[in-house]
Amino acid sequence: MYQNIRRFFLPTARCWDADSERSYQDLFERLDTNKDGKVDVAELRAGLKAMGIFRQGAAQKIVSSGDQNKDGSLDFNEFSKYLKDHEKKLRLTFKSLDKNDDGRIDASEIQQSLAELGIDISKEDSRKILQSMDIDGTMVVDWNEWREHFLFCPAQNLEEIIRYWKHSSVLDIGDSLTIPDEFTEEEKSSGGWWKQLMAGAVAGAVSRTGTAPLDRMKVFMQVHSSKAHRISLVGGFKQMIMEGGLTSLWRGNGINVLKIAPETAIKFMAYEQYKKLLSDGNKVKTHQRFLAGSLAGATAQTAIYPMEVLKTRLTLRKTGQYSGTFDCAKRILQKEGVKAFYKGYVPNLVGIIPYAGIDLAVYESLKSAWLSYHPKDSANPGVLVLVGCGTVSSTCGQLASYPLALVRTRMQAQASLDASDQTSMTGLMKKIVAKDGFFGLYRGILPNFMKVIPAVSISYVVYEYMKNGLGISK
C-alpha cells in the first residue's frame, strides 16, 4: 500500500532524470493542491504524509532551504532548484557508501561506512537498515531506491542521516553526566555548534527552573530523611514553605542554572580534545567515544565542582543564613578553607562511569530493539522514540549512580562539621546502610523520578523553540 501511494506521487521515480523539468512539474502540480502556483509548508506536509513520510520538521526545512524570495512557499523554479541541488548531494553520499563502485549498496557497505564514523553495528542491524530502503527486495539498494527514500529527507550526507539516531544531550534531567553531543564537520566550520550548545543551555536553564522545587525536595530528603526521621513528599514541602515561604522552593536554583554554561563549554572542548588524543587521528570507535565522554565529564566536574558545593549549601540554607551566592562562598572559605569546596568530589567522580556507561548501553539496547521491530523507519525513528529512549536510558543511569550521588550530597552538606565528625565516602556509605538499610542509599529517589518527565518535556520544547529562534534545524 505504502509503495502504491508513493508511486502515485512519484510515478516515474525509478527512471527519473534529474534534469527533466517535466518530472518536477508533474510532482509540483500534485503537491500544489490549491493550484496557486506555489507549494507552502502545509501542502508539502500533507503531500509527504500521503506518501507515508513522517519526518519531523522535514516540510518546514525543505521550504526554508529552497525559499529564495522568503515568501514562505516554493514556486516551481525554487522547488525544482531545491530538488536538483538536493539530488546532487544525495548522489555524493550514495557514492561514498558504494565502496566497490558497482552502483549498488549492500549491508556490508553500510556497516563499514558507519564503522568509519565511529558507530559499530551488527550485520543484522545493517540488513534492517538496508531493508528500509530496498523496494524490490534484492537486499541491495541502487541509486533510484536511495534517491526515492531520501528525496524529501532534508538530511544531505551520511553523518546527518546517522544524527537521527544520535543520543542527544539536550534532554536535561538535572544531572550533566551524559556523554557530550556530536557535531558534524560542517557544523563545526559554520559555527552551528555554538548555537546548538546555546539552545541546549537555555533549555536546561528553563527545565531546571521549572523542576527546582522537586530538586530541592530531593536534596532535602537525601540529607535530612532517615528511618527514625522520615520526611514525606507533602510534609517536606509544607515544612519548607512554612520556614521560608513559597519562593524558598527555588533556593539553590540560581547557581544550578549558572553552572550550565561553563560546564557545557568545558565538557564540549575537553571531549573534542580527548577524542583526538584517543583516536590518534583515526575514526573514533564506540569505546573511545565512551572513554572520551567520561573523561570530558570528569574534567568539567573538576572545574565547576565548587559550584556544586555552593548549590547544595544554598539549597539547604535556612532563611537569613546567607545573603547570596558570594556571601555563602566567602563564609565557607573563611570558616572551612578551600578544601570544603571539594567535599564529596570522589563519589561524584566515581559516579560518572556507571551513569554514562549504563545510559549509553541502555540507549543502544533500546535503539536496537526498536530497529528490530520497525526496520522500515530506521532512518527516521521520530521524536517520541528518540525522547523515550533518551529518557529511559538517562533514568537507568541515574538509578545506578544514585547511591553515590546521595553520599556526595551528604558529604557536601556535612563539610561544615568538625574534622572528627566527618567521614570518608566508604565510611559514610557503611553508616547509612547500618542505620537505614540498603534503601537508605535511595532517599529522595521519588522526587528525583517525578521530575524526569516534566524536565525532559520542558527541555525538549524549549530547545525546539530556541532552534527556530537561532535559525538552526537539527
ChimeraX attribute file (.defattr): number of C-alpha atoms within 10 A of each C-alpha:
attribute: neighborCount
match mode: 1-to-1
recipient: residues
	/A:1	7
	/A:2	10
	/A:3	11
	/A:4	11
	/A:5	13
	/A:6	18
	/A:7	15
	/A:8	14
	/A:9	19
	/A:10	19
	/A:11	15
	/A:12	13
	/A:13	18
	/A:14	14
	/A:15	9
	/A:16	16
	/A:17	12
	/A:18	15
	/A:19	12
	/A:20	11
	/A:21	12
	/A:22	11
	/A:23	18
	/A:24	21
	/A:25	15
	/A:26	14
	/A:27	18
	/A:28	22
	/A:29	17
	/A:30	16
	/A:31	20
	/A:32	19
	/A:33	16
	/A:34	11
	/A:35	11
	/A:36	9
	/A:37	14
	/A:38	20
	/A:39	26
	/A:40	20
	/A:41	19
	/A:42	12
	/A:43	18
	/A:44	23
	/A:45	21
	/A:46	16
	/A:47	21
	/A:48	20
	/A:49	13
	/A:50	15
	/A:51	18
	/A:52	14
	/A:53	20
	/A:54	18
	/A:55	19
	/A:56	14
	/A:57	14
	/A:58	20
	/A:59	24
	/A:60	18
	/A:61	19
	/A:62	21
	/A:63	22
	/A:64	16
	/A:65	15
	/A:66	22
	/A:67	19
	/A:68	15
	/A:69	10
	/A:70	11
	/A:71	11
	/A:72	15
	/A:73	23
	/A:74	27
	/A:75	19
	/A:76	17
	/A:77	15
	/A:78	18
	/A:79	22
	/A:80	22
	/A:81	14
	/A:82	18
	/A:83	18
	/A:84	15
	/A:85	14
	/A:86	21
	/A:87	19
	/A:88	13
	/A:89	14
	/A:90	22
	/A:91	17
	/A:92	14
	/A:93	16
	/A:94	22
	/A:95	16
	/A:96	16
	/A:97	22
	/A:98	20
	/A:99	17
	/A:100	11
	/A:101	11
	/A:102	9
	/A:103	14
	/A:104	20
	/A:105	24
	/A:106	20
	/A:107	21
	/A:108	17
	/A:109	17
	/A:110	22
	/A:111	21
	/A:112	18
	/A:113	19
	/A:114	18
	/A:115	16
	/A:116	14
	/A:117	16
	/A:118	18
	/A:119	18
	/A:120	17
	/A:121	16
	/A:122	11
	/A:123	13
	/A:124	14
	/A:125	20
	/A:126	21
	/A:127	19
	/A:128	21
	/A:129	21
	/A:130	25
	/A:131	22
	/A:132	16
	/A:133	24
	/A:134	21
	/A:135	18
	/A:136	10
	/A:137	10
	/A:138	10
	/A:139	17
	/A:140	18
	/A:141	24
	/A:142	20
	/A:143	17
	/A:144	15
	/A:145	18
	/A:146	20
	/A:147	21
	/A:148	19
	/A:149	16
	/A:150	18
	/A:151	17
	/A:152	19
	/A:153	24
	/A:154	19
	/A:155	21
	/A:156	19
	/A:157	16
	/A:158	18
	/A:159	18
	/A:160	15
	/A:161	17
	/A:162	16
	/A:163	17
	/A:164	18
	/A:165	18
	/A:166	17
	/A:167	23
	/A:168	18
	/A:169	18
	/A:170	24
	/A:171	27
	/A:172	26
	/A:173	26
	/A:174	22
	/A:175	11
	/A:176	21
	/A:177	27
	/A:178	26
	/A:179	27
	/A:180	25
	/A:181	18
	/A:182	17
	/A:183	15
	/A:184	14
	/A:185	12
	/A:186	11
	/A:187	14
	/A:188	11
	/A:189	9
	/A:190	10
	/A:191	11
	/A:192	19
	/A:193	20
	/A:194	13
	/A:195	17
	/A:196	22
	/A:197	19
	/A:198	18
	/A:199	24
	/A:200	26
	/A:201	26
	/A:202	20
	/A:203	26
	/A:204	29
	/A:205	24
	/A:206	18
	/A:207	27
	/A:208	28
	/A:209	18
	/A:210	18
	/A:211	24
	/A:212	23
	/A:213	23
	/A:214	23
	/A:215	26
	/A:216	28
	/A:217	25
	/A:218	23
	/A:219	25
	/A:220	21
	/A:221	23
	/A:222	24
	/A:223	20
	/A:224	14
	/A:225	19
	/A:226	16
	/A:227	13
	/A:228	8
	/A:229	8
	/A:230	13
	/A:231	20
	/A:232	14
	/A:233	15
	/A:234	9
	/A:235	11
	/A:236	18
	/A:237	20
	/A:238	13
	/A:239	12
	/A:240	20
	/A:241	14
	/A:242	11
	/A:243	12
	/A:244	15
	/A:245	12
	/A:246	13
	/A:247	10
	/A:248	20
	/A:249	20
	/A:250	19
	/A:251	23
	/A:252	24
	/A:253	22
	/A:254	18
	/A:255	18
	/A:256	22
	/A:257	19
	/A:258	14
	/A:259	17
	/A:260	18
	/A:261	17
	/A:262	14
	/A:263	21
	/A:264	20
	/A:265	16
	/A:266	17
	/A:267	27
	/A:268	21
	/A:269	13
	/A:270	21
	/A:271	27
	/A:272	17
	/A:273	13
	/A:274	19
	/A:275	23
	/A:276	16
	/A:277	13
	/A:278	16
	/A:279	15
	/A:280	10
	/A:281	9
	/A:282	13
	/A:283	16
	/A:284	20
	/A:285	17
	/A:286	15
	/A:287	13
	/A:288	18
	/A:289	22
	/A:290	21
	/A:291	19
	/A:292	25
	/A:293	28
	/A:294	26
	/A:295	21
	/A:296	27
	/A:297	28
	/A:298	21
	/A:299	18
	/A:300	23
	/A:301	22
	/A:302	15
	/A:303	14
	/A:304	17
	/A:305	21
	/A:306	19
	/A:307	19
	/A:308	22
	/A:309	26
	/A:310	23
	/A:311	25
	/A:312	24
	/A:313	25
	/A:314	25
	/A:315	26
	/A:316	21
	/A:317	17
	/A:318	14
	/A:319	12
	/A:320	8
	/A:321	11
	/A:322	16
	/A:323	9
	/A:324	12
	/A:325	16
	/A:326	11
	/A:327	12
	/A:328	17
	/A:329	19
	/A:330	13
	/A:331	12
	/A:332	20
	/A:333	14
	/A:334	9
	/A:335	10
	/A:336	16
	/A:337	11
	/A:338	13
	/A:339	11
	/A:340	20
	/A:341	21
	/A:342	19
	/A:343	24
	/A:344	26
	/A:345	21
	/A:346	14
	/A:347	21
	/A:348	23
	/A:349	20
	/A:350	14
	/A:351	22
	/A:352	25
	/A:353	23
	/A:354	19
	/A:355	26
	/A:356	26
	/A:357	21
	/A:358	20
	/A:359	26
	/A:360	20
	/A:361	14
	/A:362	19
	/A:363	24
	/A:364	19
	/A:365	13
	/A:366	18
	/A:367	19
	/A:368	18
	/A:369	12
	/A:370	16
	/A:371	19
	/A:372	15
	/A:373	11
	/A:374	14
	/A:375	20
	/A:376	17
	/A:377	19
	/A:378	25
	/A:379	22
	/A:380	19
	/A:381	20
	/A:382	15
	/A:383	13
	/A:384	9
	/A:385	15
	/A:386	19
	/A:387	18
	/A:388	15
	/A:389	21
	/A:390	26
	/A:391	22
	/A:392	17
	/A:393	25
	/A:394	26
	/A:395	20
	/A:396	21
	/A:397	25
	/A:398	26
	/A:399	18
	/A:400	18
	/A:401	20
	/A:402	21
	/A:403	22
	/A:404	23
	/A:405	25
	/A:406	26
	/A:407	24
	/A:408	25
	/A:409	24
	/A:410	21
	/A:411	25
	/A:412	24
	/A:413	23
	/A:414	19
	/A:415	22
	/A:416	15
	/A:417	11
	/A:418	9
	/A:419	10
	/A:420	6
	/A:421	9
	/A:422	14
	/A:423	14
	/A:424	14
	/A:425	19
	/A:426	11
	/A:427	10
	/A:428	16
	/A:429	20
	/A:430	15
	/A:431	14
	/A:432	18
	/A:433	13
	/A:434	11
	/A:435	13
	/A:436	16
	/A:437	14
	/A:438	13
	/A:439	12
	/A:440	20
	/A:441	20
	/A:442	17
	/A:443	25
	/A:444	26
	/A:445	20
	/A:446	15
	/A:447	19
	/A:448	22
	/A:449	17
	/A:450	13
	/A:451	21
	/A:452	21
	/A:453	17
	/A:454	16
	/A:455	24
	/A:456	23
	/A:457	17
	/A:458	21
	/A:459	27
	/A:460	21
	/A:461	14
	/A:462	20
	/A:463	24
	/A:464	17
	/A:465	14
	/A:466	21
	/A:467	18
	/A:468	13
	/A:469	11
	/A:470	14
	/A:471	10
	/A:472	15
	/A:473	15
	/A:474	13
